[in-house]
Amino acid sequence: MERDIITVYCLIDEYLKVSGIKDDVRAEISNAEVLLIGYMAVNDFNGNYFKAHQYVKMMHLVKEIDYTRFLRRLVKINDVLSTLFLFLGSLFQRLNGAKIYSVDSFPVELCQITRQSRVRLWSDPSLKGYNASKGRFFYGLKVHMVVTTDKEPVMVHISQGSIHDVTAGYQFMHNLPKESITIGDKGYISSKLEAFLKRFDIVLSPIGRSNMPREDFNEYCTKRRIRKGVETAFSMITAKFGKVIKATTIGGFLTKLRLFITAYAINCFLKLSDHKKALLFN
């Protein structure tokens, strides 16, 4: 665990230097140390910032910082999480020689659907969506993600719960490399989206519905196997925060959600060989 913590810190610190994001000379601790505590909170303490703060303080892993000040610093630099994710995603794309990806979405509830009229974080009818895999409605956000065949995330898009997967696909899927093949479930069946992506030399190949012409059996099995990768990625992310993400403001909620997603990307990076890791900064 200690070696991984050092590696994560070095990764974040190097990324901040490469990106030209400098520390405030008046700050008690660096941005890299703040993000390290945030990473440990979602990766090791189920999103509990206080426990992570107490742990690093007890183990003297970073310079001391007041807990409330740490929270303010984390929210202030939370935009770095999105760019760090894209930074890692670009590496995973470079390593994906096959250029085969899978795409899907999973819901993140703000509260139980029965409490939507009393929710304080964010009240908006567009947050009510339908979870087809579980056959029930939910109130919250959707995380749309593209992963490689090795379950490495390369793109993510967060939308309101009511946004259809096809509608969200127009926002980010065209950024995949040319000549890519993307596997989706039946929720991505759309001739218009397929035509749109074809303009960028990207093939969308969703698994057909039962009432559509039957695919070749081997091709169908291959698609199902590839799609397992994105399902596994979702399981690993959601297992970290359980049923709900605890937060007192919508800004804090989004920061923590981005942390969970970025932490998964960092963990995929940790599994790479040293040679592949070195490619990130070359």
N, C-alpha and C positions, 0 to 999 in steps of 0.2 A: 504493500500500500504506500509506503514512504517513497519508494522509487517512482511510482505513478504520480504522486503529488508533485514531486520535483519536476517530472517530465511535463505535467500539465502547466505548472507555473512557467517553465521555460518556453513552452509553446505559446502561451498567452503573452508573455513578455516580449518574445521575438516578433509576434504578430503586431503588437502595438508599436514596436520600433519600426518595422517595415512599413506600417501604415502611417507613420508620422504622428501618431497620437501621443502627445507628451503629458507628463504628470504635472500637476499644479505644485510648484515649489513650496507652497504653504501647507500642502496636505501632509497628514501624519504618515500615511502609508501610500504605496503606489497603486495605480489602477489595476495592475496585474495581481496584486495581493487581494484587492477587493473582489475581483472576478474569481480568484481562486477560492475564496471563502464561499462565494455564490455557487460555484461548481460543486464544492464539497457538500453544501446544503442540500442540493437536489440529487446528487449522486449517492451520498452516504447517509443522509438524515431525512429522506422523504420530503424534502422541501422546507425543513425546519431551520430557518436562518439562525435562530437563537442557539440551538444546539451546536450548529457548525461554528458559530462565533465563539462559544464557550470552549469548544474542542481545540480550535487553533490557538486560542489564548492560553489554555492549559499546557499545550504541547509546544508553545513558543514557535509556531510555524511562521508567523508574520509579526510585524510590529503591532503593538497594541493600538486599538481604535475603539472608541465608545460605540456601543451597539446601535443606538439611534443614528449616530453619524455614519456608521457603516451602511445602514439602510438607505439613507439619503444619497450617499455616494453611489450605491449600486443602481438606484433608479436613475440617477443623473447620467450614468454611462451605459445604460442598458442597450442603446442603439449599437454599441460595439458588438453585442451578441449576434445580431443579424449579419453583420459584415464578417465576423469570425466564422460563422456557419458557412457563408458563401466562399470564404477563403479555403476552408477544408473541403467544401463541395467541389471546388475547382480541381483539387488534388485527386479526389475520388473519380472525377470524370476523366482525368488524364490517365489514371490507372485502369480504367474500364475499356480495355482494348476491343471487346465485343460490341460496345455501344448498344447494349440491350438493357432496358430499364423497366421497372414496374412502377405504376402510379396508383394511388388510392388516397382515401381520407379517413380520418377518425374524429368523432365528436369529443369536445371537452366541455363538460357541463359547468355552468356558473352556479346553478342550483338545481334541485329537483324540479321537474316540470310542474308539479302541483303547487310550488312556491313562487312561480314566476311573477305573479301579481304583487308579491311583497319583496322581491329582490332589490337590494340597495346598490349593488355594484354597477349594474347597467340594465336599464329597463328599455327594451326595444323589441317590437314584434318580429323584426327580421332575425332575431336570435333563435326563434323557434324553428327547429329543423326535425327531420325524420331520419332515424337510424335504421336503414333497411336490414342490416345484418341481425339486429336484435328485434326488429319489428315494432319499434316504439318511438314516440316523439321525445325530444330533449330540448333543453333551453341552454344555449351557450354558443360556442364557436366551433369551427371545423378547421382541422389541420390537414392541408393537402400536401402530400410529400411524394417525391420521386426518389427511388433508391436503385442502386446497381444490383446485379445478381449476387453480390457478396453482402447485401443488406446495408451498404454504405449510402447515407443520404447525400443527395447532390442539390436538391431544391426543396423549398418549403414555402407555402403560402397559407396565411391565416385569414379566414373569412367568417362572416356571420353564419349561424347554423342553417339558415334557410337557403343559402347559396348552393345551387346544384353543382355537382362535380364537373360537368361539362362547361358551365359558365365560368367556374374558377380556372379551368384548364386554359382558357384564352389568355389568362393573366401571366402565366409563367412557363408553360410547356414549350413555347416557341424558342426559349433560351437554351434548350438542349443542343448538343453538338449536331452538326449536319450528318445525315445518314444514320441517325439513331432510330431504334425500334423501341416503342413504348407499349408495354402490356398493361391493360386495364381490365376491370371487371365490366359487367353489363351496364353499369352506371355511366360508362364512358362511350357508349354507342351513340355516335352522332356523325352523320355524313358531313355536316358543316364544319365540325371541329377537325375531322380527318382532312378535309380539303384545305382548311386554314393551315394546319401543320405541314401539309404537303408543300406549301409555298416556301417553307423553310427547310425542305428536304428531310422532313421527319415523318416516320411512319407510325401511325397510331393503330394498334392491333388489339382491340378489346375482345374479351371472350364473349361469344354470341349468346343470345337468349335461347331458351328451349324451343321457342316457336320459329326460330330462324333456321336457314339451311345448316345442316350438321357439318361441323368442321372435320377435317381429317383427324382420326383418333390420336395419332402420335403428336400432331400439332397442338391439339387440345390439351393433352397431358403435359407437354412442354410449357405451355402458357400457364397452366395451373401450378406447375412446379416453380416457375419464375415468380409468380404472384405471391407465393408463400414467403418470399423474401420481405416484401413490404409489410405483410401481416405480422411477421416475426418482429420487424423493427417497431411497429406500433405497440406490440405486446411489451417489448422491453422498455419503451418510453412510458407507457401508462402504468406499468408495474411500479415505477418509481414514485408516482404521486397518488396511486390508488383511485378512489372514486371521484374525489374532488381536489382541486388546488385551493389551498387556504390563502386568502388575501383579504385586505380591508378596503382596497381601492382597485378600480379597474386597471390603473397604471401598474400597480403592484402585481395584479393577476397576470397581465401580459408579460411583465418582466420575468416572472417565475416560469411562465409557460415557455418563453424563449430560452430560459436557462435549461429547462428539461430537454428541449430539442437540441440545443447546442452541446449539452453534456453528452448526449447520445453520439453526436458526431465526433466529439473528442475521444470517447471511448472506442469508436471505430478506428480512429487514428492510432490509439495506443496499441491496437492489435497488429498494426502493420510492421513489417520488418524494418530494421534501421535504415536499410538502403532506400526503401520506399518513403520513409519519413523524411529523409534528406532531400527528396525531390520537392518538398513543399517550399523550400527557401532557395531553390536553384532556378 
